[in-house]
Amino acid sequence: MSGMLKKEDESEKAVTLEDQKKINQFSRLLNEKLELQSFLSVRKELLQLYEDASDELTLAEDDEKVQFAVGDAFILTAKDEAEETVEQCKTEIVRTMEESQKEYDKRVESMTKLKTELYGKFGNVSSCSALKMVIVRPLCLQSRTTGLQDRVETHPPHPSPSHTCC
């Protein structure tokens, strides 16, 4: 009967300490991956804002003073100075995005390797409840990643630049 489970499918395989370490490592990598995803998303939006500001600055007259936001305040500054600052910020954002993308790719590669090893030992995820918690859970978490953006903005996975424009 094809509807009945085979004898070996009914029993759960034992999870060794090494398996548990791999599961825990996978879980940590997953959390880091989600944080990096959110960080990249926020930086992408910020880059778009700076590109829009750069486009607006090209419309201003050369000798005109422009308002430049510094925190919650606006200051009047020369157009050239504002353009230079915006370009520096864009460059810094692109640099941090490239670094973060490399870190993201490393996490994905490591997760793929671990997932392959764990699936090799345990086969179907339904045969191991510990794996199910870690591997199936990302579907639930991805809908909640938008709430992480505030945390990512204030606590990025690696040091943020020292100047405040980025």
Secondary structure, DSSP 8 states (H G I E B T S, - for coil): -TTS--HHHHS-----HHHHHHHHHHHHHHHHHHHHHHHHHHHHHHHHHHHHHHHHHHHS-TT-EEEEEETTEEEEEEHHHHHHHHHHHHHHHHHHHHHHHHHHHHHHHHHHHHHHHHHHHH-SGGG-HHHHHHHTTHHHHHTTGGGGHHHHHHS-SS---SSTT-
